[in-house]
Amino acid sequence: MAKVDAMRLSNVLGIDLPRAVIRLRNERRPGESEHDACLRIIAAEGPGAATAEMRRAVR
C-alpha cells in the first residue's frame, strides 16, 4: 500500500513520486503506518488545509 499512498500524496500535493516516497519515510511517526502518515500530511498541507486553518483562526 506504500506505493498507493505515495502516489496519492504526489497527486494531492503536486510533488514528484520519488519525493513523495521519501517524504512518507521521513515524516512517519513511531507506530504510525504509511497510510496514516499520508492522510495526516494531506490533512495538514493538501487542498483545503488553508481553508481549515482560516476556519480555526476565525473561531
All heavy atoms as TSV, in Angstrom:
chain	resi	resn	atom	element	x	y	z
A	1	MET	N	N	0.823	-1.189	0.000
A	1	MET	CA	C	0.000	0.000	0.000
A	1	MET	C	C	0.868	1.253	0.000
A	1	MET	O	O	0.387	2.329	-0.260
A	1	MET	CB	C	-0.912	-0.023	1.222
A	1	MET	CG	C	-1.763	1.201	1.347
A	1	MET	SD	S	-3.457	1.008	1.061
A	1	MET	CE	C	-4.338	0.925	2.465
A	2	ALA	N	N	2.137	1.098	0.287
A	2	ALA	CA	C	3.021	2.260	0.355
A	2	ALA	C	C	3.073	3.011	-0.968
A	2	ALA	O	O	3.072	4.245	-0.979
A	2	ALA	CB	C	4.410	1.830	0.771
A	3	LYS	N	N	3.115	2.288	-2.080
A	3	LYS	CA	C	3.184	2.969	-3.375
A	3	LYS	C	C	1.885	3.708	-3.664
A	3	LYS	O	O	1.903	4.786	-4.254
A	3	LYS	CB	C	3.485	1.969	-4.477
A	3	LYS	CG	C	4.894	1.445	-4.407
A	3	LYS	CD	C	5.233	0.594	-5.572
A	3	LYS	CE	C	6.663	0.114	-5.440
A	3	LYS	NZ	N	7.118	-0.599	-6.610
A	4	VAL	N	N	0.767	3.140	-3.235
A	4	VAL	CA	C	-0.517	3.815	-3.429
A	4	VAL	C	C	-0.549	5.108	-2.625
A	4	VAL	O	O	-0.986	6.148	-3.120
A	4	VAL	CB	C	-1.685	2.884	-3.012
A	4	VAL	CG1	C	-3.006	3.622	-3.012
A	4	VAL	CG2	C	-1.740	1.674	-3.921
A	5	ASP	N	N	-0.070	5.048	-1.383
A	5	ASP	CA	C	-0.046	6.244	-0.542
A	5	ASP	C	C	0.891	7.298	-1.114
A	5	ASP	O	O	0.574	8.483	-1.116
A	5	ASP	CB	C	0.377	5.885	0.879
A	5	ASP	CG	C	-0.675	5.048	1.595
A	5	ASP	OD1	O	-1.872	5.281	1.357
A	5	ASP	OD2	O	-0.284	4.164	2.373
A	6	ALA	N	N	2.034	6.882	-1.616
A	6	ALA	CA	C	2.974	7.826	-2.217
A	6	ALA	C	C	2.373	8.460	-3.469
A	6	ALA	O	O	2.523	9.662	-3.693
A	6	ALA	CB	C	4.283	7.128	-2.550
A	7	MET	N	N	1.671	7.667	-4.265
A	7	MET	CA	C	1.034	8.197	-5.474
A	7	MET	C	C	-0.047	9.203	-5.098
A	7	MET	O	O	-0.156	10.265	-5.705
A	7	MET	CB	C	0.426	7.056	-6.296
A	7	MET	CG	C	-0.234	7.510	-7.572
A	7	MET	SD	S	0.901	8.278	-8.737
A	7	MET	CE	C	1.662	6.846	-9.416
A	8	ARG	N	N	-0.816	8.895	-4.077
A	8	ARG	CA	C	-1.860	9.818	-3.642
A	8	ARG	C	C	-1.249	11.115	-3.129
A	8	ARG	O	O	-1.709	12.208	-3.453
A	8	ARG	CB	C	-2.692	9.151	-2.548
A	8	ARG	CG	C	-3.829	9.991	-2.059
A	8	ARG	CD	C	-4.659	9.243	-1.060
A	8	ARG	NE	N	-5.816	10.024	-0.686
A	8	ARG	CZ	C	-6.663	9.680	0.252
A	8	ARG	NH1	N	-6.491	8.549	0.894
A	8	ARG	NH2	N	-7.672	10.429	0.540
A	9	LEU	N	N	-0.206	10.997	-2.313
A	9	LEU	CA	C	0.470	12.180	-1.787
A	9	LEU	C	C	1.041	13.019	-2.925
A	9	LEU	O	O	0.924	14.245	-2.925
A	9	LEU	CB	C	1.571	11.745	-0.821
A	9	LEU	CG	C	2.225	12.811	0.019
A	9	LEU	CD1	C	1.216	13.453	0.961
A	9	LEU	CD2	C	3.372	12.224	0.809
A	10	SER	N	N	1.623	12.362	-3.901
A	10	SER	CA	C	2.187	13.041	-5.062
A	10	SER	C	C	1.113	13.821	-5.817
A	10	SER	O	O	1.304	14.987	-6.158
A	10	SER	CB	C	2.849	12.010	-5.973
A	10	SER	OG	O	3.227	12.588	-7.187
A	11	ASN	N	N	-0.015	13.176	-6.050
A	11	ASN	CA	C	-1.090	13.829	-6.803
A	11	ASN	C	C	-1.715	14.989	-6.051
A	11	ASN	O	O	-1.967	16.045	-6.614
A	11	ASN	CB	C	-2.171	12.806	-7.159
A	11	ASN	CG	C	-1.734	11.854	-8.232
A	11	ASN	OD1	O	-0.872	12.166	-9.034
A	11	ASN	ND2	N	-2.317	10.675	-8.244
A	12	VAL	N	N	-1.964	14.801	-4.773
A	12	VAL	CA	C	-2.645	15.838	-3.994
A	12	VAL	C	C	-1.750	17.048	-3.757
A	12	VAL	O	O	-2.192	18.187	-3.882
A	12	VAL	CB	C	-3.153	15.261	-2.651
A	12	VAL	CG1	C	-3.676	16.351	-1.753
A	12	VAL	CG2	C	-4.233	14.222	-2.901
A	13	LEU	N	N	-0.488	16.799	-3.434
A	13	LEU	CA	C	0.412	17.915	-3.121
A	13	LEU	C	C	1.131	18.470	-4.352
A	13	LEU	O	O	1.773	19.508	-4.262
A	13	LEU	CB	C	1.447	17.486	-2.080
A	13	LEU	CG	C	0.920	17.082	-0.704
A	13	LEU	CD1	C	2.076	16.775	0.224
A	13	LEU	CD2	C	0.023	18.148	-0.111
A	14	GLY	N	N	1.066	17.748	-5.462
A	14	GLY	CA	C	1.726	18.225	-6.669
A	14	GLY	C	C	3.228	18.076	-6.646
A	14	GLY	O	O	3.939	18.911	-7.202
A	15	ILE	N	N	3.719	17.036	-5.963
A	15	ILE	CA	C	5.163	16.774	-5.935
A	15	ILE	C	C	5.445	15.506	-6.723
A	15	ILE	O	O	4.537	14.728	-6.998
A	15	ILE	CB	C	5.688	16.649	-4.483
A	15	ILE	CG1	C	4.983	15.519	-3.728
A	15	ILE	CG2	C	5.525	17.958	-3.736
A	15	ILE	CD1	C	5.508	15.294	-2.321
A	16	ASP	N	N	6.705	15.301	-7.103
A	16	ASP	CA	C	7.016	14.111	-7.882
A	16	ASP	C	C	7.008	12.871	-6.984
A	16	ASP	O	O	7.118	12.955	-5.759
A	16	ASP	CB	C	8.331	14.251	-8.646
A	16	ASP	CG	C	9.520	14.512	-7.753
A	16	ASP	OD1	O	9.330	14.692	-6.543
A	16	ASP	OD2	O	10.644	14.536	-8.268
A	17	LEU	N	N	6.848	11.713	-7.602
A	17	LEU	CA	C	6.674	10.460	-6.874
A	17	LEU	C	C	7.860	10.100	-5.979
A	17	LEU	O	O	7.650	9.752	-4.808
A	17	LEU	CB	C	6.350	9.329	-7.847
A	17	LEU	CG	C	5.945	8.001	-7.223
A	17	LEU	CD1	C	4.746	8.157	-6.305
A	17	LEU	CD2	C	5.637	6.990	-8.311
A	18	PRO	N	N	9.111	10.190	-6.463
A	18	PRO	CA	C	10.227	9.865	-5.565
A	18	PRO	C	C	10.272	10.745	-4.320
A	18	PRO	O	O	10.565	10.288	-3.226
A	18	PRO	CB	C	11.469	10.075	-6.433
A	18	PRO	CG	C	10.987	9.919	-7.826
A	18	PRO	CD	C	9.580	10.435	-7.822
A	19	ARG	N	N	9.946	12.017	-4.480
A	19	ARG	CA	C	9.924	12.928	-3.331
A	19	ARG	C	C	8.814	12.537	-2.357
A	19	ARG	O	O	8.988	12.625	-1.139
A	19	ARG	CB	C	9.720	14.362	-3.805
A	19	ARG	CG	C	9.822	15.354	-2.676
A	19	ARG	CD	C	9.866	16.756	-3.171
A	19	ARG	NE	N	11.123	16.962	-3.878
A	19	ARG	CZ	C	11.358	17.934	-4.738
A	19	ARG	NH1	N	10.435	18.822	-4.986
A	19	ARG	NH2	N	12.511	18.045	-5.348
A	20	ALA	N	N	7.673	12.080	-2.878
A	20	ALA	CA	C	6.573	11.644	-2.021
A	20	ALA	C	C	6.953	10.397	-1.226
A	20	ALA	O	O	6.632	10.289	-0.040
A	20	ALA	CB	C	5.327	11.375	-2.860
A	21	VAL	N	N	7.664	9.465	-1.865
A	21	VAL	CA	C	8.115	8.243	-1.182
A	21	VAL	C	C	9.061	8.609	-0.041
A	21	VAL	O	O	8.916	8.122	1.088
A	21	VAL	CB	C	8.795	7.275	-2.177
A	21	VAL	CG1	C	9.468	6.133	-1.446
A	21	VAL	CG2	C	7.798	6.742	-3.187
A	22	ILE	N	N	10.017	9.470	-0.327
A	22	ILE	CA	C	10.984	9.881	0.694
A	22	ILE	C	C	10.284	10.634	1.819
A	22	ILE	O	O	10.569	10.425	2.998
A	22	ILE	CB	C	12.103	10.737	0.061
A	22	ILE	CG1	C	12.955	9.858	-0.853
A	22	ILE	CG2	C	12.944	11.417	1.128
A	22	ILE	CD1	C	13.920	10.619	-1.719
A	23	ARG	N	N	9.350	11.466	1.460
A	23	ARG	CA	C	8.640	12.237	2.481
A	23	ARG	C	C	7.838	11.329	3.405
A	23	ARG	O	O	7.819	11.533	4.622
A	23	ARG	CB	C	7.715	13.236	1.791
A	23	ARG	CG	C	7.056	14.143	2.752
A	23	ARG	CD	C	6.763	15.457	2.145
A	23	ARG	NE	N	6.171	16.276	3.178
A	23	ARG	CZ	C	5.413	17.310	2.932
A	23	ARG	NH1	N	5.193	17.685	1.700
A	23	ARG	NH2	N	4.900	17.986	3.902
A	24	LEU	N	N	7.198	10.311	2.838
A	24	LEU	CA	C	6.460	9.367	3.680
A	24	LEU	C	C	7.394	8.641	4.639
A	24	LEU	O	O	7.060	8.431	5.803
A	24	LEU	CB	C	5.722	8.337	2.815
A	24	LEU	CG	C	4.370	8.768	2.269
A	24	LEU	CD1	C	3.808	7.705	1.346
A	24	LEU	CD2	C	3.403	9.057	3.398
A	25	ARG	N	N	8.556	8.249	4.154
A	25	ARG	CA	C	9.524	7.562	5.024
A	25	ARG	C	C	10.013	8.470	6.136
A	25	ARG	O	O	10.132	8.065	7.288
A	25	ARG	CB	C	10.726	7.096	4.206
A	25	ARG	CG	C	10.502	5.815	3.514
A	25	ARG	CD	C	11.817	5.308	2.951
A	25	ARG	NE	N	11.526	4.533	1.759
A	25	ARG	CZ	C	12.257	4.532	0.662
A	25	ARG	NH1	N	13.352	5.254	0.607
A	25	ARG	NH2	N	11.923	3.805	-0.359
A	26	ASN	N	N	10.329	9.700	5.799
A	26	ASN	CA	C	10.926	10.621	6.760
A	26	ASN	C	C	9.938	11.180	7.774
A	26	ASN	O	O	10.319	11.500	8.896
A	26	ASN	CB	C	11.607	11.787	6.038
A	26	ASN	CG	C	12.829	11.347	5.282
A	26	ASN	OD1	O	13.402	10.301	5.554
A	26	ASN	ND2	N	13.232	12.149	4.309
A	27	GLU	N	N	8.684	11.331	7.394
A	27	GLU	CA	C	7.725	12.005	8.262
A	27	GLU	C	C	6.829	11.059	9.052
A	27	GLU	O	O	5.945	11.523	9.764
A	27	GLU	CB	C	6.879	12.980	7.447
A	27	GLU	CG	C	7.708	14.128	6.905
A	27	GLU	CD	C	6.879	15.275	6.385
A	27	GLU	OE1	O	5.697	15.406	6.774
A	27	GLU	OE2	O	7.409	16.040	5.569
A	28	ARG	N	N	7.074	9.757	8.929
A	28	ARG	CA	C	6.291	8.812	9.726
A	28	ARG	C	C	6.664	8.932	11.190
A	28	ARG	O	O	7.825	9.047	11.542
A	28	ARG	CB	C	6.560	7.372	9.276
A	28	ARG	CG	C	5.594	6.905	8.245
A	28	ARG	CD	C	5.873	5.519	7.778
A	28	ARG	NE	N	5.775	4.548	8.859
A	28	ARG	CZ	C	6.193	3.316	8.768
A	28	ARG	NH1	N	6.762	2.888	7.668
A	28	ARG	NH2	N	6.050	2.491	9.778
A	29	ARG	N	N	5.667	8.899	12.039
A	29	ARG	CA	C	5.878	8.915	13.482
A	29	ARG	C	C	6.002	7.481	13.971
A	29	ARG	O	O	5.510	6.563	13.328
A	29	ARG	CB	C	4.706	9.603	14.168
A	29	ARG	CG	C	4.604	11.066	13.794
A	29	ARG	CD	C	3.407	11.712	14.418
A	29	ARG	NE	N	3.358	13.127	14.065
A	29	ARG	CZ	C	2.277	13.856	14.148
A	29	ARG	NH1	N	1.143	13.331	14.562
A	29	ARG	NH2	N	2.316	15.136	13.805
A	30	PRO	N	N	6.637	7.258	15.107
A	30	PRO	CA	C	6.763	5.895	15.630
A	30	PRO	C	C	5.388	5.243	15.820
A	30	PRO	O	O	4.475	5.844	16.389
A	30	PRO	CB	C	7.452	6.084	16.986
A	30	PRO	CG	C	8.158	7.388	16.867
A	30	PRO	CD	C	7.321	8.227	15.958
A	31	GLY	N	N	5.239	4.052	15.273
A	31	GLY	CA	C	3.990	3.315	15.380
A	31	GLY	C	C	2.937	3.708	14.361
A	31	GLY	O	O	1.847	3.147	14.345
A	32	GLU	N	N	3.231	4.676	13.510
A	32	GLU	CA	C	2.268	5.157	12.523
A	32	GLU	C	C	2.485	4.431	11.200
A	32	GLU	O	O	3.615	4.252	10.758
A	32	GLU	CB	C	2.468	6.664	12.329
A	32	GLU	CG	C	1.489	7.316	11.403
A	32	GLU	CD	C	1.703	8.818	11.298
A	32	GLU	OE1	O	2.861	9.239	11.075
A	32	GLU	OE2	O	0.732	9.548	11.449
A	33	SER	N	N	1.417	4.000	10.558
A	33	SER	CA	C	1.541	3.351	9.257
A	33	SER	C	C	1.777	4.413	8.181
A	33	SER	O	O	1.521	5.606	8.404
A	33	SER	CB	C	0.270	2.561	8.934
A	33	SER	OG	O	-0.815	3.437	8.699
A	34	GLU	N	N	2.248	3.980	7.024
A	34	GLU	CA	C	2.461	4.936	5.935
A	34	GLU	C	C	1.135	5.536	5.479
A	34	GLU	O	O	1.068	6.691	5.089
A	34	GLU	CB	C	3.194	4.269	4.778
A	34	GLU	CG	C	4.652	4.013	5.092
A	34	GLU	CD	C	5.462	3.616	3.880
A	34	GLU	OE1	O	4.915	3.514	2.778
A	34	GLU	OE2	O	6.671	3.416	4.060
A	35	HIS	N	N	0.077	4.743	5.558
A	35	HIS	CA	C	-1.237	5.247	5.166
A	35	HIS	C	C	-1.684	6.368	6.111
A	35	HIS	O	O	-2.162	7.411	5.661
A	35	HIS	CB	C	-2.254	4.104	5.160
A	35	HIS	CG	C	-3.618	4.526	4.719
A	35	HIS	ND1	N	-3.884	4.928	3.429
A	35	HIS	CD2	C	-4.778	4.626	5.394
A	35	HIS	CE1	C	-5.157	5.258	3.334
A	35	HIS	NE2	N	-5.726	5.075	4.516
A	36	ASP	N	N	-1.506	6.150	7.401
A	36	ASP	CA	C	-1.876	7.187	8.368
A	36	ASP	C	C	-1.025	8.444	8.187
A	36	ASP	O	O	-1.530	9.564	8.295
A	36	ASP	CB	C	-1.734	6.666	9.793
A	36	ASP	CG	C	-2.783	5.618	10.136
A	36	ASP	OD1	O	-3.835	5.582	9.468
A	36	ASP	OD2	O	-2.529	4.831	11.065
A	37	ALA	N	N	0.257	8.248	7.906
A	37	ALA	CA	C	1.144	9.395	7.666
A	37	ALA	C	C	0.692	10.164	6.425
A	37	ALA	O	O	0.667	11.397	6.425
A	37	ALA	CB	C	2.579	8.926	7.504
A	38	CYS	N	N	0.316	9.428	5.396
A	38	CYS	CA	C	-0.163	10.055	4.159
A	38	CYS	C	C	-1.395	10.915	4.435
A	38	CYS	O	O	-1.467	12.066	4.028
A	38	CYS	CB	C	-0.476	8.975	3.126
A	38	CYS	SG	S	-1.207	9.587	1.604
A	39	LEU	N	N	-2.352	10.352	5.153
A	39	LEU	CA	C	-3.575	11.092	5.462
A	39	LEU	C	C	-3.286	12.312	6.340
A	39	LEU	O	O	-3.877	13.375	6.143
A	39	LEU	CB	C	-4.584	10.170	6.147
A	39	LEU	CG	C	-5.097	9.013	5.295
A	39	LEU	CD1	C	-6.039	8.144	6.117
A	39	LEU	CD2	C	-5.783	9.509	4.038
A	40	ARG	N	N	-2.364	12.169	7.285
A	40	ARG	CA	C	-2.018	13.288	8.162
A	40	ARG	C	C	-1.362	14.421	7.373
A	40	ARG	O	O	-1.696	15.604	7.549
A	40	ARG	CB	C	-1.072	12.799	9.265
A	40	ARG	CG	C	-0.643	13.873	10.230
A	40	ARG	CD	C	0.225	13.328	11.346
A	40	ARG	NE	N	1.327	12.493	10.898
A	40	ARG	CZ	C	2.474	12.945	10.398
A	40	ARG	NH1	N	2.668	14.241	10.251
A	40	ARG	NH2	N	3.428	12.118	10.032
A	41	ILE	N	N	-0.450	14.070	6.471
A	41	ILE	CA	C	0.234	15.089	5.661
A	41	ILE	C	C	-0.755	15.791	4.739
A	41	ILE	O	O	-0.737	17.021	4.605
A	41	ILE	CB	C	1.387	14.460	4.857
A	41	ILE	CG1	C	2.481	13.962	5.809
A	41	ILE	CG2	C	1.957	15.452	3.854
A	41	ILE	CD1	C	3.509	13.069	5.144
A	42	ILE	N	N	-1.643	15.027	4.126
A	42	ILE	CA	C	-2.644	15.626	3.233
A	42	ILE	C	C	-3.564	16.551	4.020
A	42	ILE	O	O	-3.897	17.648	3.564
A	42	ILE	CB	C	-3.439	14.539	2.491
A	42	ILE	CG1	C	-2.538	13.870	1.454
A	42	ILE	CG2	C	-4.678	15.121	1.830
A	42	ILE	CD1	C	-3.147	12.660	0.788
A	43	ALA	N	N	-3.964	16.130	5.214
A	43	ALA	CA	C	-4.841	16.970	6.031
A	43	ALA	C	C	-4.150	18.281	6.418
A	43	ALA	O	O	-4.779	19.333	6.473
A	43	ALA	CB	C	-5.266	16.217	7.284
A	44	ALA	N	N	-2.844	18.191	6.648
A	44	ALA	CA	C	-2.105	19.379	7.068
A	44	ALA	C	C	-1.755	20.304	5.910
A	44	ALA	O	O	-1.727	21.526	6.074
A	44	ALA	CB	C	-0.826	18.964	7.785
A	45	GLU	N	N	-1.500	19.724	4.725
A	45	GLU	CA	C	-0.968	20.545	3.635
A	45	GLU	C	C	-1.728	20.456	2.327
A	45	GLU	O	O	-1.418	21.182	1.397
A	45	GLU	CB	C	0.483	20.132	3.365
A	45	GLU	CG	C	1.379	20.353	4.540
A	45	GLU	CD	C	2.794	19.951	4.248
A	45	GLU	OE1	O	3.203	19.971	3.077
A	45	GLU	OE2	O	3.494	19.596	5.208
A	46	GLY	N	N	-2.687	19.569	2.236
A	46	GLY	CA	C	-3.401	19.361	0.984
A	46	GLY	C	C	-4.385	20.479	0.692
A	46	GLY	O	O	-4.496	21.452	1.436
A	47	PRO	N	N	-5.131	20.313	-0.406
A	47	PRO	CA	C	-6.141	21.310	-0.744
A	47	PRO	C	C	-7.169	21.410	0.379
A	47	PRO	O	O	-7.593	20.416	0.925
A	47	PRO	CB	C	-6.787	20.781	-2.020
A	47	PRO	CG	C	-6.083	19.551	-2.378
A	47	PRO	CD	C	-5.102	19.209	-1.316
A	48	GLY	N	N	-7.519	22.584	0.734
A	48	GLY	CA	C	-8.461	22.780	1.822
A	48	GLY	C	C	-7.782	22.974	3.162
A	48	GLY	O	O	-8.426	23.342	4.132
A	49	ALA	N	N	-6.491	22.718	3.247
A	49	ALA	CA	C	-5.780	22.890	4.516
A	49	ALA	C	C	-5.780	24.366	4.914
A	49	ALA	O	O	-5.984	24.691	6.077
A	49	ALA	CB	C	-4.356	22.365	4.422
A	50	ALA	N	N	-5.584	25.235	3.959
A	50	ALA	CA	C	-5.600	26.666	4.256
A	50	ALA	C	C	-6.994	27.089	4.686
A	50	ALA	O	O	-7.151	27.910	5.586
A	50	ALA	CB	C	-5.163	27.462	3.031
A	51	THR	N	N	-8.011	26.496	4.085
A	51	THR	CA	C	-9.384	26.815	4.456
A	51	THR	C	C	-9.648	26.402	5.895
A	51	THR	O	O	-10.227	27.149	6.675
A	51	THR	CB	C	-10.371	26.087	3.517
A	51	THR	OG1	O	-10.039	26.420	2.176
A	51	THR	CG2	C	-11.788	26.502	3.790
A	52	ALA	N	N	-9.212	25.198	6.255
A	52	ALA	CA	C	-9.389	24.725	7.628
A	52	ALA	C	C	-8.624	25.615	8.592
A	52	ALA	O	O	-9.106	25.926	9.689
A	52	ALA	CB	C	-8.944	23.273	7.745
A	53	GLU	N	N	-7.446	26.032	8.190
A	53	GLU	CA	C	-6.632	26.924	9.030
A	53	GLU	C	C	-7.351	28.252	9.245
A	53	GLU	O	O	-7.365	28.782	10.347
A	53	GLU	CB	C	-5.280	27.150	8.351
A	53	GLU	CG	C	-4.229	27.734	9.234
A	53	GLU	CD	C	-3.741	26.756	10.292
A	53	GLU	OE1	O	-3.744	25.549	10.061
A	53	GLU	OE2	O	-3.359	27.246	11.365
A	54	MET	N	N	-7.961	28.763	8.213
A	54	MET	CA	C	-8.697	30.021	8.334
A	54	MET	C	C	-9.905	29.840	9.244
A	54	MET	O	O	-10.221	30.730	10.028
A	54	MET	CB	C	-9.130	30.517	6.953
A	54	MET	CG	C	-7.978	30.977	6.086
A	54	MET	SD	S	-7.057	32.337	6.819
A	54	MET	CE	C	-8.208	33.649	6.595
A	55	ARG	N	N	-10.584	28.700	9.136
A	55	ARG	CA	C	-11.741	28.460	9.995
A	55	ARG	C	C	-11.330	28.457	11.457
A	55	ARG	O	O	-12.034	28.976	12.312
A	55	ARG	CB	C	-12.389	27.118	9.644
A	55	ARG	CG	C	-13.240	27.184	8.419
A	55	ARG	CD	C	-14.040	25.895	8.262
A	55	ARG	NE	N	-14.238	25.700	6.842
A	55	ARG	CZ	C	-14.005	24.584	6.186
A	55	ARG	NH1	N	-13.582	23.523	6.827
A	55	ARG	NH2	N	-14.191	24.511	4.900
A	56	ARG	N	N	-10.160	27.844	11.751
A	56	ARG	CA	C	-9.664	27.806	13.127
A	56	ARG	C	C	-9.338	29.209	13.617
A	56	ARG	O	O	-9.567	29.546	14.768
A	56	ARG	CB	C	-8.447	26.913	13.231
A	56	ARG	CG	C	-8.810	25.456	13.347
A	56	ARG	CD	C	-7.571	24.624	13.556
A	56	ARG	NE	N	-7.532	23.735	12.404
A	56	ARG	CZ	C	-6.458	23.346	11.775
A	56	ARG	NH1	N	-5.284	23.732	12.159
A	56	ARG	NH2	N	-6.535	22.550	10.734
A	57	ALA	N	N	-8.803	30.043	12.744
A	57	ALA	CA	C	-8.410	31.391	13.133
A	57	ALA	C	C	-9.641	32.268	13.422
A	57	ALA	O	O	-9.604	33.133	14.288
A	57	ALA	CB	C	-7.566	32.022	12.034
A	58	VAL	N	N	-10.717	31.998	12.697
A	58	VAL	CA	C	-11.919	32.810	12.842
A	58	VAL	C	C	-12.627	32.501	14.159
A	58	VAL	O	O	-13.197	33.377	14.782
A	58	VAL	CB	C	-12.879	32.581	11.648
A	58	VAL	CG1	C	-14.224	33.208	11.883
A	58	VAL	CG2	C	-12.240	33.118	10.386
A	59	ARG	N	N	-12.554	31.260	14.610
A	59	ARG	CA	C	-13.273	30.861	15.836
A	59	ARG	C	C	-12.791	31.572	17.032
A	59	ARG	O	O	-11.957	32.076	17.421
A	59	ARG	CB	C	-13.115	29.368	16.067
A	59	ARG	CG	C	-13.909	28.574	15.088
A	59	ARG	CD	C	-13.819	27.116	15.454
A	59	ARG	NE	N	-14.369	26.333	14.358
A	59	ARG	CZ	C	-14.291	25.034	14.288
A	59	ARG	NH1	N	-13.701	24.363	15.215
A	59	ARG	NH2	N	-14.821	24.403	13.294
